[in-house]
Amino acid sequence: MLILEGERTYPSISESIDRFLEKAEEEEVEVSYEFYPHKKHIPMITQFFGQEVRDMMMCWALFEKKQVSQEKRRA
């Protein structure tokens, strides 16, 4: 199993990775963990996918950002 983490990964993801690695060690599961300095989460992960998937993820991220912005205006 491969786990990747970027220096600029969201804190909640980093915390989940820490908990997962602890549990994997307890269960003696072989895990390969790699840390990438100066990397954000989404660009680091999307580098493994083709352009079509990257475009789709970018559209989703922009949609989510727009939704959050609209919710803040309503509040």
N, CA and C atoms as an extended XYZ file, in Angstrom:
225
Properties=species:S:1:pos:R:3:atomname:S:1:resname:S:1:resid:I:1 pbc="F F F"
N         0.843       -1.152        0.000 N   MET     1
C         0.000        0.000        0.000 CA  MET     1
C         0.905        1.238        0.000 C   MET     1
N         0.542        2.201       -0.795 N   LEU     2
C         1.315        3.433       -0.908 CA  LEU     2
C         0.514        4.601       -0.357 C   LEU     2
N         1.131        5.381        0.513 N   ILE     3
C         0.503        6.587        1.050 CA  ILE     3
C         1.418        7.757        0.740 C   ILE     3
N         0.836        8.796        0.149 N   LEU     4
C         1.578       10.003       -0.194 CA  LEU     4
C         1.038       11.167        0.613 C   LEU     4
N         1.943       12.025        1.059 N   GLU     5
C         1.513       13.218        1.785 CA  GLU     5
C         2.375       14.388        1.339 C   GLU     5
N         1.724       15.492        1.029 N   GLY     6
C         2.442       16.703        0.672 CA  GLY     6
C         2.563       17.611        1.876 C   GLY     6
N         3.563       18.448        1.857 N   GLU     7
C         3.788       19.371        2.973 CA  GLU     7
C         2.575       20.264        3.207 C   GLU     7
N         1.866       20.586        2.127 N   ARG     8
C         0.731       21.496        2.235 CA  ARG     8
C        -0.606       20.753        2.143 C   ARG     8
N        -0.601       19.463        2.526 N   THR     9
C        -1.823       18.666        2.567 CA  THR     9
C        -2.732       19.213        3.669 C   THR     9
N        -4.027       19.126        3.452 N   TYR    10
C        -4.985       19.605        4.438 CA  TYR    10
C        -4.723       18.948        5.796 C   TYR    10
N        -4.828       19.710        6.893 N   PRO    11
C        -4.552       19.158        8.230 CA  PRO    11
C        -5.379       17.911        8.555 C   PRO    11
N        -6.638       17.890        8.174 N   SER    12
C        -7.475       16.723        8.496 CA  SER    12
C        -6.960       15.465        7.800 C   SER    12
N        -6.432       15.626        6.595 N   ILE    13
C        -5.876       14.473        5.879 CA  ILE    13
C        -4.593       14.023        6.562 C   ILE    13
N        -3.740       14.963        6.950 N   SER    14
C        -2.496       14.613        7.646 CA  SER    14
C        -2.785       13.860        8.942 C   SER    14
N        -3.786       14.320        9.689 N   GLU    15
C        -4.156       13.644       10.935 CA  GLU    15
C        -4.658       12.226       10.658 C   GLU    15
N        -5.439       12.064        9.597 N   SER    16
C        -5.939       10.741        9.232 CA  SER    16
C        -4.799        9.817        8.830 C   SER    16
N        -3.822       10.361        8.120 N   ILE    17
C        -2.660        9.566        7.716 CA  ILE    17
C        -1.919        9.075        8.959 C   ILE    17
N        -1.722        9.961        9.933 N   ASP    18
C        -1.032        9.568       11.165 CA  ASP    18
C        -1.762        8.421       11.860 C   ASP    18
N        -3.092        8.551       11.992 N   ARG    19
C        -3.872        7.491       12.644 CA  ARG    19
C        -3.810        6.193       11.855 C   ARG    19
N        -3.887        6.314       10.522 N   PHE    20
C        -3.851        5.124        9.675 CA  PHE    20
C        -2.506        4.409        9.799 C   PHE    20
N        -1.415        5.171        9.766 N   LEU    21
C        -0.086        4.566        9.865 CA  LEU    21
C         0.108        3.873       11.210 C   LEU    21
N        -0.405        4.464       12.289 N   GLU    22
C        -0.318        3.827       13.604 CA  GLU    22
C        -1.061        2.495       13.607 C   GLU    22
N        -2.277        2.499       13.067 N   LYS    23
C        -3.083        1.277       13.030 CA  LYS    23
C        -2.449        0.230       12.121 C   LYS    23
N        -1.908        0.659       10.988 N   ALA    24
C        -1.252       -0.276       10.069 CA  ALA    24
C        -0.060       -0.948       10.748 C   ALA    24
N         0.689       -0.171       11.530 N   GLU    25
C         1.834       -0.737       12.251 CA  GLU    25
C         1.363       -1.754       13.288 C   GLU    25
N         0.287       -1.427       14.009 N   GLU    26
C        -0.269       -2.364       14.991 CA  GLU    26
C        -0.691       -3.675       14.332 C   GLU    26
N        -1.278       -3.564       13.144 N   GLU    27
C        -1.788       -4.736       12.426 CA  GLU    27
C        -0.717       -5.394       11.547 C   GLU    27
N         0.490       -4.834       11.571 N   GLU    28
C         1.620       -5.331       10.781 CA  GLU    28
C         1.326       -5.359        9.281 C   GLU    28
N         0.685       -4.289        8.821 N   VAL    29
C         0.391       -4.115        7.402 CA  VAL    29
C         1.549       -3.354        6.773 C   VAL    29
N         2.046       -3.853        5.658 N   GLU    30
C         3.163       -3.193        4.985 CA  GLU    30
C         2.661       -1.946        4.249 C   GLU    30
N         3.229       -0.812        4.626 N   VAL    31
C         2.824        0.463        4.038 CA  VAL    31
C         4.064        1.211        3.584 C   VAL    31
N         3.997        1.737        2.380 N   SER    32
C         5.065        2.608        1.884 CA  SER    32
C         4.555        4.039        1.986 C   SER    32
N         5.244        4.857        2.772 N   TYR    33
C         4.827        6.235        3.016 CA  TYR    33
C         5.864        7.176        2.416 C   TYR    33
N         5.395        8.156        1.656 N   GLU    34
C         6.303        9.134        1.072 CA  GLU    34
C         5.781       10.539        1.335 C   GLU    34
N         6.689       11.409        1.737 N   PHE    35
C         6.366       12.795        2.037 CA  PHE    35
C         7.008       13.687        0.981 C   PHE    35
N         6.205       14.599        0.411 N   TYR    36
C         6.695       15.491       -0.636 CA  TYR    36
C         6.654       16.934       -0.144 C   TYR    36
N         7.817       17.539        0.099 N   PRO    37
C         7.831       18.939        0.540 CA  PRO    37
C         7.321       19.872       -0.553 C   PRO    37
N         6.717       20.965       -0.138 N   HIS    38
C         6.239       22.034       -1.037 CA  HIS    38
C         5.130       21.580       -1.977 C   HIS    38
N         4.414       20.503       -1.641 N   LYS    39
C         3.336       20.024       -2.503 CA  LYS    39
C         1.996       20.203       -1.815 C   LYS    39
N         1.015       20.676       -2.578 N   LYS    40
C        -0.374       20.720       -2.116 CA  LYS    40
C        -0.986       19.346       -2.382 C   LYS    40
N        -2.089       19.056       -1.725 N   HIS    41
C        -2.710       17.736       -1.828 CA  HIS    41
C        -3.233       17.432       -3.237 C   HIS    41
N        -4.109       18.267       -3.747 N   ILE    42
C        -4.754       17.958       -5.028 CA  ILE    42
C        -3.754       17.884       -6.179 C   ILE    42
N        -2.849       18.859       -6.359 N   PRO    43
C        -1.885       18.720       -7.455 CA  PRO    43
C        -1.000       17.476       -7.323 C   PRO    43
N        -0.667       17.098       -6.102 N   MET    44
C         0.172       15.923       -5.895 CA  MET    44
C        -0.573       14.653       -6.324 C   MET    44
N        -1.834       14.551       -5.960 N   ILE    45
C        -2.608       13.357       -6.289 CA  ILE    45
C        -2.960       13.315       -7.774 C   ILE    45
N        -3.350       14.445       -8.329 N   THR    46
C        -3.799       14.444       -9.727 CA  THR    46
C        -2.678       14.182      -10.719 C   THR    46
N        -1.430       14.293      -10.298 N   GLN    47
C        -0.335       14.007      -11.227 CA  GLN    47
C        -0.349       12.539      -11.665 C   GLN    47
N        -1.057       11.692      -10.919 N   PHE    48
C        -1.114       10.273      -11.247 CA  PHE    48
C        -2.227        9.939      -12.236 C   PHE    48
N        -3.061       10.898      -12.550 N   PHE    49
C        -4.192       10.662      -13.440 CA  PHE    49
C        -3.965       11.348      -14.779 C   PHE    49
N        -4.751       10.955      -15.764 N   GLY    50
C        -4.671       11.573      -17.077 CA  GLY    50
C        -5.295       12.963      -17.078 C   GLY    50
N        -5.109       13.680      -18.163 N   GLN    51
C        -5.595       15.050      -18.287 CA  GLN    51
C        -7.106       15.139      -18.103 C   GLN    51
N        -7.836       14.175      -18.635 N   GLU    52
C        -9.297       14.202      -18.523 CA  GLU    52
C        -9.735       14.175      -17.060 C   GLU    52
N        -9.118       13.334      -16.264 N   VAL    53
C        -9.460       13.248      -14.844 CA  VAL    53
C        -9.035       14.527      -14.123 C   VAL    53
N        -7.866       15.070      -14.469 N   ARG    54
C        -7.421       16.320      -13.840 CA  ARG    54
C        -8.406       17.445      -14.141 C   ARG    54
N        -8.878       17.519      -15.388 N   ASP    55
C        -9.850       18.550      -15.748 CA  ASP    55
C       -11.144       18.391      -14.947 C   ASP    55
N       -11.596       17.149      -14.818 N   MET    56
C       -12.815       16.875      -14.077 CA  MET    56
C       -12.646       17.284      -12.610 C   MET    56
N       -11.507       16.966      -12.019 N   MET    57
C       -11.264       17.320      -10.620 CA  MET    57
C       -11.180       18.827      -10.443 C   MET    57
N       -10.613       19.517      -11.403 N   MET    58
C       -10.521       20.973      -11.322 CA  MET    58
C       -11.923       21.588      -11.378 C   MET    58
N       -12.772       21.068      -12.253 N   CYS    59
C       -14.156       21.555      -12.329 CA  CYS    59
C       -14.879       21.314      -11.007 C   CYS    59
N       -14.671       20.150      -10.419 N   TRP    60
C       -15.302       19.835       -9.144 CA  TRP    60
C       -14.814       20.799       -8.063 C   TRP    60
N       -13.514       21.053       -8.007 N   ALA    61
C       -12.964       21.956       -6.997 CA  ALA    61
C       -13.534       23.362       -7.157 C   ALA    61
N       -13.643       23.834       -8.385 N   LEU    62
C       -14.203       25.163       -8.627 CA  LEU    62
C       -15.674       25.214       -8.238 C   LEU    62
N       -16.416       24.148       -8.533 N   PHE    63
C       -17.818       24.068       -8.152 CA  PHE    63
C       -17.959       24.133       -6.631 C   PHE    63
N       -17.139       23.354       -5.914 N   GLU    64
C       -17.180       23.347       -4.453 CA  GLU    64
C       -16.860       24.731       -3.893 C   GLU    64
N       -15.867       25.392       -4.462 N   LYS    65
C       -15.490       26.729       -4.000 CA  LYS    65
C       -16.654       27.697       -4.196 C   LYS    65
N       -17.344       27.587       -5.327 N   LYS    66
C       -18.485       28.450       -5.615 CA  LYS    66
C       -19.614       28.176       -4.626 C   LYS    66
N       -19.858       26.897       -4.314 N   GLN    67
C       -20.911       26.536       -3.370 CA  GLN    67
C       -20.632       27.124       -1.990 C   GLN    67
N       -19.390       27.004       -1.523 N   VAL    68
C       -19.022       27.535       -0.208 CA  VAL    68
C       -19.191       29.044       -0.191 C   VAL    68
N       -18.796       29.709       -1.270 N   SER    69
C       -18.930       31.155       -1.353 CA  SER    69
C       -20.390       31.573       -1.288 C   SER    69
N       -21.267       30.849       -1.978 N   GLN    70
C       -22.690       31.161       -1.961 CA  GLN    70
C       -23.285       30.939       -0.571 C   GLN    70
N       -22.844       29.886        0.107 N   GLU    71
C       -23.347       29.597        1.456 CA  GLU    71
C       -22.930       30.699        2.428 C   GLU    71
N       -21.720       31.193        2.281 N   LYS    72
C       -21.240       32.264        3.167 CA  LYS    72
C       -22.065       33.541        2.961 C   LYS    72
N       -22.430       33.815        1.713 N   ARG    73
C       -23.227       35.018        1.433 CA  ARG    73
C       -24.621       34.902        2.026 C   ARG    73
N       -25.172       33.689        2.060 N   ARG    74
C       -26.518       33.473        2.598 CA  ARG    74
C       -26.529       33.620        4.126 C   ARG    74
N       -25.410       33.307        4.747 N   ALA    75
C       -25.347       33.326        6.228 CA  ALA    75
C       -25.303       34.714        6.807 C   ALA    75
